[in-house]
Amino acid sequence: MPVSFTLSPEQEQLKKVARQFAEAHLRDLAAAVRDEPDPARRAALARPAFEKAVEAGFLKGLIPVPFGGAAGSGVDAAVLIEEWACHSPDFVISMAGPLIALVPVYQVGTPEQIERFVAPFLADGGAPVAAMAYSEPGGSANFDAPAPAEGTRTTAEPDGDHYVINGTKAWASHLPGWDGDGPDVMTIVCRAPGGVSLVVAEREHLAGHVDVEHLYDLPGLRGCLTAQVRLRDVRVPRANLLGAEGQGVELTRNAFVGSGASIGTFSVAAMRQAFDVAYRFATTERRGGAVPIISHQAVSDALADAKARIESTRLLSWRALDAALSGDPNALEWALHAKVLGSETAVEVITRLIQVVGVSAYDTAFPLQRHLDEALAYPVIEGSNIGVRRRQMQSLFTSAGYDPLAASGMS
Ligand SMILES: Cc1cc2nc3c(=O)[nH]c(=O)nc-3n(C[C@H](O)[C@H](O)[C@H](O)COP(=O)(O)OP(=O)(O)OC[C@H]3O[C@@H](n4cnc5c(N)ncnc54)[C@H](O)[C@@H]3O)c2cc1C
């Protein structure tokens, strides 16, 4: 990224178009999702907006240009995610499955695999979905742990020129697909004879072999269709193995670099919305006193601290997404900082903004608590900060020749 912090005319246009789409389709969706108690019906509410986004070319915009899509730079992605996540982060997470599930395909897929697995997401219509099936209900932070630890429990048993996959997967958006027969593409982290591996199952392999055991009822991000599913005798051609058996640990870690960076931007969106509400309250409410509460130094200071942390998280996240999408060798470190610092900053900032507003904020009808519910997800999704992300940073620190100045280019 050239060191300029001014959006280009094209990025200004992207921001405008993204904001218009969000105001036209996502604001009402978010309200409908808040009112719908059933997790499955809630997730289905997103489908019309999803189809509109596909028609408008936004899904193709998630696929890198060399693979037939129209993805722009990391800063472009940050602008789009922020605008949409302000209204409905759940919608963005649901749509962004290919951002994780297809990364290993780009990295090691054969030309034939790339063409087959990417094709559904280049469509101009419909609502194609992808799932990165990494998480398992018994825990996944130690998915790479060798025996006698359980590590990854889902198995891929060779049977002639097929694998037969069995196991239980959890949490990933759209594991059941829209109709319970699975997504268009599911990248499955599983244990093959050669070790942890990635195998791609397509809908034709999944239909009739996905048992939906449980739908999670999330406190925030309520429109995400997150479920526990049993994969029962899913027969997938061995030609759908990505790379080699045993390569799955490295490929899985790489798959979550861009999405980890994006958590910084999701965090910014939640803070931005919460700040807007608290700032308006502080400049208009006197709470029985003589002046708007922003005239009290303590209130203004709390807002100033929040604003500084929002702006710094936004810049960090732009940098991290730029690094992730441009193939910067230090992308993992940038993604980790955006993920860990961004997510924990959002929880702290929104908690403080609730205190600025006071007791009125402690009401689900007041539009502030909902952003804390979103923010509370960010330290634990996309690899929890404690179980996965800080450990990755420790691995970087202890790797041979680690240079603390390399990521910034200041070495
Ligand atoms: C909306 C949403 C979307 C999601 N999307 C996806 C997706 O697309 N794909 C997917 O596969 N998953 C998805 N998830 C799940 C998510 O990525 C989790 O971060 C992932 O399952 C790992 O959780 P965890 O780190 O808490 O692991 P767990 O294994 O459950 O660990 C739990 C806790 O134990 C501790 N712990 C465990 N091991 C260690 C260790 N070695 N060192 C230190 N502490 C440890 C940590 O405190 C950790 O937080 C999603 C979840 C949600 C809510």
The ligand as an SDF file (V2000), in Angstrom:
LIG
                    3D

 53 58  0  0  0  0  0  0  0  0999 V2000
  -20.5180  -16.2760   14.1170 C   0  0  0  0  0  0  0  0  0  0  0  0
  -19.4560  -17.3210   14.1300 C   0  0  0  0  0  0  0  0  0  0  0  0
  -18.8400  -17.6850   12.9490 C   0  0  0  0  0  0  0  0  0  0  0  0
  -17.8650  -18.6830   12.9420 C   0  0  0  0  0  0  0  0  0  0  0  0
  -17.3280  -19.0620   11.7370 N   0  0  0  0  0  0  0  0  0  0  0  0
  -16.5430  -20.1480   11.7090 C   0  0  0  0  0  0  0  0  0  0  0  0
  -16.1080  -20.6900   10.4520 C   0  0  0  0  0  0  0  0  0  0  0  0
  -16.4040  -20.1550    9.3770 O   0  0  0  0  0  0  0  0  0  0  0  0
  -15.4080  -21.8470   10.4670 N   0  0  0  0  0  0  0  0  0  0  0  0
  -15.0940  -22.4820   11.6280 C   0  0  0  0  0  0  0  0  0  0  0  0
  -14.5170  -23.5620   11.5640 O   0  0  0  0  0  0  0  0  0  0  0  0
  -15.4260  -21.9580   12.8330 N   0  0  0  0  0  0  0  0  0  0  0  0
  -16.1470  -20.8290   12.9020 C   0  0  0  0  0  0  0  0  0  0  0  0
  -16.5220  -20.3100   14.1170 N   0  0  0  0  0  0  0  0  0  0  0  0
  -15.8790  -20.8160   15.3480 C   0  0  0  0  0  0  0  0  0  0  0  0
  -14.6050  -19.9470   15.6940 C   0  0  0  0  0  0  0  0  0  0  0  0
  -13.7010  -19.7930   14.6430 O   0  0  0  0  0  0  0  0  0  0  0  0
  -13.7920  -20.3830   16.9150 C   0  0  0  0  0  0  0  0  0  0  0  0
  -12.8660  -19.3520   17.1160 O   0  0  0  0  0  0  0  0  0  0  0  0
  -13.0300  -21.6930   16.7900 C   0  0  0  0  0  0  0  0  0  0  0  0
  -13.9370  -22.7800   16.9030 O   0  0  0  0  0  0  0  0  0  0  0  0
  -11.9980  -21.8530   17.8830 C   0  0  0  0  0  0  0  0  0  0  0  0
  -12.5870  -21.6160   19.1390 O   0  0  0  0  0  0  0  0  0  0  0  0
  -11.6820  -21.5900   20.4300 P   0  0  0  0  0  0  0  0  0  0  0  0
  -10.3710  -20.9600   20.0950 O   0  0  0  0  0  0  0  0  0  0  0  0
  -12.4970  -21.0020   21.5310 O   0  0  0  0  0  0  0  0  0  0  0  0
  -11.3470  -23.1520   20.6530 O   0  0  0  0  0  0  0  0  0  0  0  0
  -11.6330  -24.1960   21.7780 P   0  0  0  0  0  0  0  0  0  0  0  0
  -10.8430  -25.3820   21.3760 O   0  0  0  0  0  0  0  0  0  0  0  0
  -13.0860  -24.3540   22.0080 O   0  0  0  0  0  0  0  0  0  0  0  0
  -10.9370  -23.5610   23.0700 O   0  0  0  0  0  0  0  0  0  0  0  0
  -11.6910  -22.9590   24.1380 C   0  0  0  0  0  0  0  0  0  0  0  0
  -10.7730  -22.1660   25.0500 C   0  0  0  0  0  0  0  0  0  0  0  0
   -9.8580  -23.0330   25.6970 O   0  0  0  0  0  0  0  0  0  0  0  0
   -8.5980  -22.3770   25.8970 C   0  0  0  0  0  0  0  0  0  0  0  0
   -7.5530  -23.1500   25.1820 N   0  0  0  0  0  0  0  0  0  0  0  0
   -7.7320  -24.2780   24.4430 C   0  0  0  0  0  0  0  0  0  0  0  0
   -6.5500  -24.7410   24.0160 N   0  0  0  0  0  0  0  0  0  0  0  0
   -5.6130  -23.8730   24.4320 C   0  0  0  0  0  0  0  0  0  0  0  0
   -4.2140  -23.8040   24.2660 C   0  0  0  0  0  0  0  0  0  0  0  0
   -3.5220  -24.7280   23.5940 N   0  0  0  0  0  0  0  0  0  0  0  0
   -3.5640  -22.7320   24.8200 N   0  0  0  0  0  0  0  0  0  0  0  0
   -4.2360  -21.7760   25.5030 C   0  0  0  0  0  0  0  0  0  0  0  0
   -5.5670  -21.8170   25.7000 N   0  0  0  0  0  0  0  0  0  0  0  0
   -6.2500  -22.8520   25.1700 C   0  0  0  0  0  0  0  0  0  0  0  0
   -8.7760  -20.9470   25.3620 C   0  0  0  0  0  0  0  0  0  0  0  0
   -9.1320  -20.1010   26.4290 O   0  0  0  0  0  0  0  0  0  0  0  0
   -9.9120  -21.1110   24.3540 C   0  0  0  0  0  0  0  0  0  0  0  0
  -10.6350  -19.8860   24.1360 O   0  0  0  0  0  0  0  0  0  0  0  0
  -17.4700  -19.2960   14.1490 C   0  0  0  0  0  0  0  0  0  0  0  0
  -18.0680  -18.9100   15.3580 C   0  0  0  0  0  0  0  0  0  0  0  0
  -19.0660  -17.9360   15.3550 C   0  0  0  0  0  0  0  0  0  0  0  0
  -19.7040  -17.5500   16.6560 C   0  0  0  0  0  0  0  0  0  0  0  0
  1  2  1  0
  2  3  1  0
  2 52  2  0
  3  4  2  0
  4  5  1  0
  4 50  1  0
  5  6  2  0
  6  7  1  0
  6 13  1  0
  7  8  2  0
  7  9  1  0
  9 10  1  0
 10 11  2  0
 10 12  1  0
 12 13  2  0
 13 14  1  0
 14 15  1  0
 14 50  1  0
 15 16  1  0
 16 17  1  0
 16 18  1  0
 18 19  1  0
 18 20  1  0
 20 21  1  0
 20 22  1  0
 22 23  1  0
 23 24  1  0
 24 25  2  0
 24 26  1  0
 24 27  1  0
 27 28  1  0
 28 29  2  0
 28 30  1  0
 28 31  1  0
 31 32  1  0
 32 33  1  0
 33 34  1  0
 33 48  1  0
 34 35  1  0
 35 36  1  0
 35 46  1  0
 36 37  1  0
 36 45  1  0
 37 38  2  0
 38 39  1  0
 39 40  1  0
 39 45  2  0
 40 41  1  0
 40 42  2  0
 42 43  1  0
 43 44  2  0
 44 45  1  0
 46 47  1  0
 46 48  1  0
 48 49  1  0
 50 51  2  0
 51 52  1  0
 52 53  1  0
M  END
$$$$
